[in-house]
Amino acid sequence: MSNDVLTLSNILISNHDLENFEELLQLVKVFAQRGERFLQFDVKPEFPDTPEDWEDRLEAAFSSRY
């Protein structure tokens, strides 16, 4: 578990093999389940399927922890 803020850019850089927004959503859930407490949206995911409400969807995935 980390006390630091997890940034979206670090997730994307560390997982450059992600192919779409759905894979990113699943990975964000994994980080939440591991105990990360804070997620900062410092970049917009550049996937072709990134929805307009991408921030809300990532926040919901991170908050659900399931």
Secondary structure, DSSP 8 states (H G I E B T S, - for coil): --SS-EEHHHHHHHTTT--SHHHHHHHHHHHHHTT---EE--S----TT--TTHHHHHHHHHHH--
